Amino acid sequence: MSEKQEKDIVEGDAQNIDIQEVDGFRFHRGSALSIFGSDRREDMMALLLALLIALGVYLLVP
């Protein structure tokens, strides 16, 4: 845990723990708990799961 993250927790601003900055853009990473190694892989698996659910509904609901 970085010094800034520790400071945020101590000051009660724990919501800022996972804010990241890439190429000048600040964004909230989301949950720090994940079974996936990268956000891209997590997004692709969520998309695949959503497509499978949609296909199942399309085929099984009369």
PDB file as gemmi writes it, atoms N, CA and C in Angstrom:
CRYST1    1.000    1.000    1.000  90.00  90.00  90.00 P 1                      
ATOM      1  N   MET A   1       0.858  -1.173   0.000  1.00  0.00           N  
ATOM      2  CA  MET A   1       0.000   0.000   0.000  1.00  0.00           C  
ATOM      3  C   MET A   1       0.897   1.227   0.000  1.00  0.00           C  
ATOM      4  N   SER A   2       0.563   2.164  -0.852  1.00  0.00           N  
ATOM      5  CA  SER A   2       1.399   3.356  -0.961  1.00  0.00           C  
ATOM      6  C   SER A   2       1.154   4.308   0.213  1.00  0.00           C  
ATOM      7  N   GLU A   3       2.041   5.245   0.339  1.00  0.00           N  
ATOM      8  CA  GLU A   3       1.925   6.238   1.414  1.00  0.00           C  
ATOM      9  C   GLU A   3       0.645   7.058   1.257  1.00  0.00           C  
ATOM     10  N   LYS A   4       0.286   7.411   0.018  1.00  0.00           N  
ATOM     11  CA  LYS A   4      -0.935   8.181  -0.227  1.00  0.00           C  
ATOM     12  C   LYS A   4      -2.171   7.371   0.156  1.00  0.00           C  
ATOM     13  N   GLN A   5      -2.179   6.075  -0.155  1.00  0.00           N  
ATOM     14  CA  GLN A   5      -3.317   5.229   0.197  1.00  0.00           C  
ATOM     15  C   GLN A   5      -3.465   5.148   1.708  1.00  0.00           C  
ATOM     16  N   GLU A   6      -2.357   4.999   2.413  1.00  0.00           N  
ATOM     17  CA  GLU A   6      -2.404   4.965   3.869  1.00  0.00           C  
ATOM     18  C   GLU A   6      -2.936   6.279   4.420  1.00  0.00           C  
ATOM     19  N   LYS A   7      -2.493   7.394   3.844  1.00  0.00           N  
ATOM     20  CA  LYS A   7      -2.949   8.715   4.279  1.00  0.00           C  
ATOM     21  C   LYS A   7      -4.452   8.858   4.047  1.00  0.00           C  
ATOM     22  N   ASP A   8      -4.948   8.389   2.897  1.00  0.00           N  
ATOM     23  CA  ASP A   8      -6.378   8.467   2.602  1.00  0.00           C  
ATOM     24  C   ASP A   8      -7.195   7.681   3.623  1.00  0.00           C  
ATOM     25  N   ILE A   9      -6.696   6.507   4.012  1.00  0.00           N  
ATOM     26  CA  ILE A   9      -7.415   5.691   4.991  1.00  0.00           C  
ATOM     27  C   ILE A   9      -7.432   6.380   6.349  1.00  0.00           C  
ATOM     28  N   VAL A  10      -6.292   6.903   6.765  1.00  0.00           N  
ATOM     29  CA  VAL A  10      -6.187   7.559   8.067  1.00  0.00           C  
ATOM     30  C   VAL A  10      -7.090   8.785   8.114  1.00  0.00           C  
ATOM     31  N   GLU A  11      -7.156   9.526   7.021  1.00  0.00           N  
ATOM     32  CA  GLU A  11      -7.971  10.743   6.994  1.00  0.00           C  
ATOM     33  C   GLU A  11      -9.437  10.446   6.721  1.00  0.00           C  
ATOM     34  N   GLY A  12      -9.801   9.164   6.591  1.00  0.00           N  
ATOM     35  CA  GLY A  12     -11.199   8.822   6.394  1.00  0.00           C  
ATOM     36  C   GLY A  12     -11.658   8.949   4.957  1.00  0.00           C  
ATOM     37  N   ASP A  13     -10.749   9.064   4.037  1.00  0.00           N  
ATOM     38  CA  ASP A  13     -11.109   9.222   2.634  1.00  0.00           C  
ATOM     39  C   ASP A  13     -10.796   7.934   1.877  1.00  0.00           C  
ATOM     40  N   ALA A  14     -11.327   6.818   2.391  1.00  0.00           N  
ATOM     41  CA  ALA A  14     -11.009   5.509   1.834  1.00  0.00           C  
ATOM     42  C   ALA A  14     -11.562   5.311   0.429  1.00  0.00           C  
ATOM     43  N   GLN A  15     -12.492   6.147  -0.012  1.00  0.00           N  
ATOM     44  CA  GLN A  15     -13.043   6.018  -1.355  1.00  0.00           C  
ATOM     45  C   GLN A  15     -12.006   6.324  -2.428  1.00  0.00           C  
ATOM     46  N   ASN A  16     -10.939   7.004  -2.061  1.00  0.00           N  
ATOM     47  CA  ASN A  16      -9.925   7.391  -3.045  1.00  0.00           C  
ATOM     48  C   ASN A  16      -8.788   6.386  -3.157  1.00  0.00           C  
ATOM     49  N   ILE A  17      -8.904   5.232  -2.514  1.00  0.00           N  
ATOM     50  CA  ILE A  17      -7.805   4.271  -2.497  1.00  0.00           C  
ATOM     51  C   ILE A  17      -7.465   3.789  -3.901  1.00  0.00           C  
ATOM     52  N   ASP A  18      -8.468   3.520  -4.716  1.00  0.00           N  
ATOM     53  CA  ASP A  18      -8.186   2.918  -6.013  1.00  0.00           C  
ATOM     54  C   ASP A  18      -8.373   3.874  -7.192  1.00  0.00           C  
ATOM     55  N   ILE A  19      -8.190   5.162  -6.958  1.00  0.00           N  
ATOM     56  CA  ILE A  19      -8.186   6.116  -8.069  1.00  0.00           C  
ATOM     57  C   ILE A  19      -6.823   6.042  -8.742  1.00  0.00           C  
ATOM     58  N   GLN A  20      -6.833   5.887 -10.045  1.00  0.00           N  
ATOM     59  CA  GLN A  20      -5.584   5.791 -10.793  1.00  0.00           C  
ATOM     60  C   GLN A  20      -5.517   6.906 -11.817  1.00  0.00           C  
ATOM     61  N   GLU A  21      -4.311   7.224 -12.222  1.00  0.00           N  
ATOM     62  CA  GLU A  21      -4.113   8.241 -13.251  1.00  0.00           C  
ATOM     63  C   GLU A  21      -3.247   7.647 -14.352  1.00  0.00           C  
ATOM     64  N   VAL A  22      -3.778   7.681 -15.575  1.00  0.00           N  
ATOM     65  CA  VAL A  22      -3.068   7.161 -16.737  1.00  0.00           C  
ATOM     66  C   VAL A  22      -3.169   8.195 -17.845  1.00  0.00           C  
ATOM     67  N   ASP A  23      -2.039   8.622 -18.364  1.00  0.00           N  
ATOM     68  CA  ASP A  23      -1.986   9.609 -19.443  1.00  0.00           C  
ATOM     69  C   ASP A  23      -2.784  10.874 -19.117  1.00  0.00           C  
ATOM     70  N   GLY A  24      -2.740  11.280 -17.864  1.00  0.00           N  
ATOM     71  CA  GLY A  24      -3.410  12.507 -17.460  1.00  0.00           C  
ATOM     72  C   GLY A  24      -4.882  12.344 -17.124  1.00  0.00           C  
ATOM     73  N   PHE A  25      -5.442  11.155 -17.307  1.00  0.00           N  
ATOM     74  CA  PHE A  25      -6.850  10.911 -16.991  1.00  0.00           C  
ATOM     75  C   PHE A  25      -6.935  10.218 -15.639  1.00  0.00           C  
ATOM     76  N   ARG A  26      -7.783  10.748 -14.764  1.00  0.00           N  
ATOM     77  CA  ARG A  26      -8.000  10.122 -13.467  1.00  0.00           C  
ATOM     78  C   ARG A  26      -9.275   9.310 -13.540  1.00  0.00           C  
ATOM     79  N   PHE A  27      -9.235   8.107 -13.016  1.00  0.00           N  
ATOM     80  CA  PHE A  27     -10.425   7.275 -13.027  1.00  0.00           C  
ATOM     81  C   PHE A  27     -10.439   6.379 -11.797  1.00  0.00           C  
ATOM     82  N   HIS A  28     -11.635   5.959 -11.456  1.00  0.00           N  
ATOM     83  CA  HIS A  28     -11.851   5.074 -10.332  1.00  0.00           C  
ATOM     84  C   HIS A  28     -11.812   3.663 -10.871  1.00  0.00           C  
ATOM     85  N   ARG A  29     -10.877   2.874 -10.424  1.00  0.00           N  
ATOM     86  CA  ARG A  29     -10.654   1.542 -10.967  1.00  0.00           C  
ATOM     87  C   ARG A  29     -11.827   0.610 -10.727  1.00  0.00           C  
ATOM     88  N   GLY A  30     -12.612   0.850  -9.708  1.00  0.00           N  
ATOM     89  CA  GLY A  30     -13.680  -0.071  -9.353  1.00  0.00           C  
ATOM     90  C   GLY A  30     -13.238  -0.910  -8.174  1.00  0.00           C  
ATOM     91  N   SER A  31     -13.777  -2.083  -8.067  1.00  0.00           N  
ATOM     92  CA  SER A  31     -13.451  -2.948  -6.944  1.00  0.00           C  
ATOM     93  C   SER A  31     -11.982  -3.373  -6.984  1.00  0.00           C  
ATOM     94  N   ALA A  32     -11.359  -3.320  -5.853  1.00  0.00           N  
ATOM     95  CA  ALA A  32      -9.975  -3.765  -5.768  1.00  0.00           C  
ATOM     96  C   ALA A  32      -9.893  -5.286  -5.660  1.00  0.00           C  
ATOM     97  N   LEU A  33     -11.040  -5.928  -5.425  1.00  0.00           N  
ATOM     98  CA  LEU A  33     -11.083  -7.380  -5.330  1.00  0.00           C  
ATOM     99  C   LEU A  33     -11.522  -7.947  -6.666  1.00  0.00           C  
ATOM    100  N   SER A  34     -10.702  -8.760  -7.259  1.00  0.00           N  
ATOM    101  CA  SER A  34     -11.034  -9.333  -8.557  1.00  0.00           C  
ATOM    102  C   SER A  34     -10.306 -10.652  -8.727  1.00  0.00           C  
ATOM    103  N   ILE A  35     -10.942 -11.587  -9.432  1.00  0.00           N  
ATOM    104  CA  ILE A  35     -10.287 -12.859  -9.711  1.00  0.00           C  
ATOM    105  C   ILE A  35      -9.512 -12.787 -11.015  1.00  0.00           C  
ATOM    106  N   PHE A  36      -9.615 -11.672 -11.713  1.00  0.00           N  
ATOM    107  CA  PHE A  36      -8.963 -11.515 -12.999  1.00  0.00           C  
ATOM    108  C   PHE A  36      -7.694 -10.685 -12.852  1.00  0.00           C  
ATOM    109  N   GLY A  37      -6.723 -10.956 -13.715  1.00  0.00           N  
ATOM    110  CA  GLY A  37      -5.457 -10.250 -13.653  1.00  0.00           C  
ATOM    111  C   GLY A  37      -5.505  -8.856 -14.229  1.00  0.00           C  
ATOM    112  N   SER A  38      -6.499  -8.580 -15.084  1.00  0.00           N  
ATOM    113  CA  SER A  38      -6.572  -7.251 -15.689  1.00  0.00           C  
ATOM    114  C   SER A  38      -8.024  -6.839 -15.863  1.00  0.00           C  
ATOM    115  N   ASP A  39      -8.232  -5.549 -15.936  1.00  0.00           N  
ATOM    116  CA  ASP A  39      -9.583  -5.016 -16.148  1.00  0.00           C  
ATOM    117  C   ASP A  39     -10.123  -5.432 -17.504  1.00  0.00           C  
ATOM    118  N   ARG A  40      -9.260  -5.480 -18.500  1.00  0.00           N  
ATOM    119  CA  ARG A  40      -9.705  -5.854 -19.853  1.00  0.00           C  
ATOM    120  C   ARG A  40     -10.246  -7.283 -19.877  1.00  0.00           C  
ATOM    121  N   ARG A  41      -9.531  -8.192 -19.218  1.00  0.00           N  
ATOM    122  CA  ARG A  41      -9.987  -9.587 -19.166  1.00  0.00           C  
ATOM    123  C   ARG A  41     -11.320  -9.678 -18.426  1.00  0.00           C  
ATOM    124  N   GLU A  42     -11.464  -8.930 -17.346  1.00  0.00           N  
ATOM    125  CA  GLU A  42     -12.715  -8.920 -16.592  1.00  0.00           C  
ATOM    126  C   GLU A  42     -13.861  -8.409 -17.461  1.00  0.00           C  
ATOM    127  N   ASP A  43     -13.620  -7.342 -18.208  1.00  0.00           N  
ATOM    128  CA  ASP A  43     -14.652  -6.795 -19.100  1.00  0.00           C  
ATOM    129  C   ASP A  43     -15.040  -7.776 -20.194  1.00  0.00           C  
ATOM    130  N   MET A  44     -14.057  -8.454 -20.771  1.00  0.00           N  
ATOM    131  CA  MET A  44     -14.346  -9.414 -21.838  1.00  0.00           C  
ATOM    132  C   MET A  44     -15.137 -10.613 -21.303  1.00  0.00           C  
ATOM    133  N   MET A  45     -14.808 -11.087 -20.124  1.00  0.00           N  
ATOM    134  CA  MET A  45     -15.549 -12.198 -19.537  1.00  0.00           C  
ATOM    135  C   MET A  45     -16.977 -11.780 -19.197  1.00  0.00           C  
ATOM    136  N   ALA A  46     -17.166 -10.559 -18.717  1.00  0.00           N  
ATOM    137  CA  ALA A  46     -18.507 -10.064 -18.429  1.00  0.00           C  
ATOM    138  C   ALA A  46     -19.319  -9.956 -19.716  1.00  0.00           C  
ATOM    139  N   LEU A  47     -18.696  -9.486 -20.781  1.00  0.00           N  
ATOM    140  CA  LEU A  47     -19.381  -9.384 -22.071  1.00  0.00           C  
ATOM    141  C   LEU A  47     -19.764 -10.768 -22.585  1.00  0.00           C  
ATOM    142  N   LEU A  48     -18.854 -11.718 -22.500  1.00  0.00           N  
ATOM    143  CA  LEU A  48     -19.135 -13.077 -22.951  1.00  0.00           C  
ATOM    144  C   LEU A  48     -20.270 -13.693 -22.140  1.00  0.00           C  
ATOM    145  N   LEU A  49     -20.252 -13.511 -20.837  1.00  0.00           N  
ATOM    146  CA  LEU A  49     -21.313 -14.036 -19.984  1.00  0.00           C  
ATOM    147  C   LEU A  49     -22.660 -13.400 -20.332  1.00  0.00           C  
ATOM    148  N   ALA A  50     -22.672 -12.094 -20.566  1.00  0.00           N  
ATOM    149  CA  ALA A  50     -23.905 -11.405 -20.935  1.00  0.00           C  
ATOM    150  C   ALA A  50     -24.443 -11.930 -22.267  1.00  0.00           C  
ATOM    151  N   LEU A  51     -23.556 -12.180 -23.227  1.00  0.00           N  
ATOM    152  CA  LEU A  51     -23.989 -12.720 -24.517  1.00  0.00           C  
ATOM    153  C   LEU A  51     -24.552 -14.132 -24.372  1.00  0.00           C  
ATOM    154  N   LEU A  52     -23.929 -14.952 -23.536  1.00  0.00           N  
ATOM    155  CA  LEU A  52     -24.437 -16.304 -23.304  1.00  0.00           C  
ATOM    156  C   LEU A  52     -25.807 -16.284 -22.627  1.00  0.00           C  
ATOM    157  N   ILE A  53     -25.985 -15.393 -21.682  1.00  0.00           N  
ATOM    158  CA  ILE A  53     -27.286 -15.261 -21.023  1.00  0.00           C  
ATOM    159  C   ILE A  53     -28.339 -14.806 -22.022  1.00  0.00           C  
ATOM    160  N   ALA A  54     -28.007 -13.816 -22.843  1.00  0.00           N  
ATOM    161  CA  ALA A  54     -28.953 -13.328 -23.845  1.00  0.00           C  
ATOM    162  C   ALA A  54     -29.311 -14.432 -24.841  1.00  0.00           C  
ATOM    163  N   LEU A  55     -28.340 -15.204 -25.271  1.00  0.00           N  
ATOM    164  CA  LEU A  55     -28.592 -16.307 -26.196  1.00  0.00           C  
ATOM    165  C   LEU A  55     -29.474 -17.355 -25.544  1.00  0.00           C  
ATOM    166  N   GLY A  56     -29.215 -17.667 -24.292  1.00  0.00           N  
ATOM    167  CA  GLY A  56     -30.047 -18.623 -23.564  1.00  0.00           C  
ATOM    168  C   GLY A  56     -31.484 -18.160 -23.432  1.00  0.00           C  
ATOM    169  N   VAL A  57     -31.677 -16.901 -23.131  1.00  0.00           N  
ATOM    170  CA  VAL A  57     -33.036 -16.353 -23.037  1.00  0.00           C  
ATOM    171  C   VAL A  57     -33.700 -16.397 -24.404  1.00  0.00           C  
ATOM    172  N   TYR A  58     -32.994 -16.030 -25.425  1.00  0.00           N  
ATOM    173  CA  TYR A  58     -33.541 -16.020 -26.800  1.00  0.00           C  
ATOM    174  C   TYR A  58     -33.990 -17.423 -27.222  1.00  0.00           C  
ATOM    175  N   LEU A  59     -33.181 -18.424 -26.894  1.00  0.00           N  
ATOM    176  CA  LEU A  59     -33.498 -19.788 -27.325  1.00  0.00           C  
ATOM    177  C   LEU A  59     -34.505 -20.503 -26.434  1.00  0.00           C  
ATOM    178  N   LEU A  60     -34.546 -20.176 -25.165  1.00  0.00           N  
ATOM    179  CA  LEU A  60     -35.382 -20.938 -24.217  1.00  0.00           C  
ATOM    180  C   LEU A  60     -36.710 -20.300 -23.877  1.00  0.00           C  
ATOM    181  N   VAL A  61     -36.870 -19.007 -24.076  1.00  0.00           N  
ATOM    182  CA  VAL A  61     -38.133 -18.344 -23.743  1.00  0.00           C  
ATOM    183  C   VAL A  61     -39.019 -18.327 -24.970  1.00  0.00           C  
ATOM    184  N   PRO A  62     -40.226 -18.932 -24.830  1.00  0.00           N  
ATOM    185  CA  PRO A  62     -41.127 -19.004 -26.006  1.00  0.00           C  
ATOM    186  C   PRO A  62     -41.688 -17.652 -26.413  1.00  0.00           C  
TER     187      PRO A  62                                                      
END                                                                             
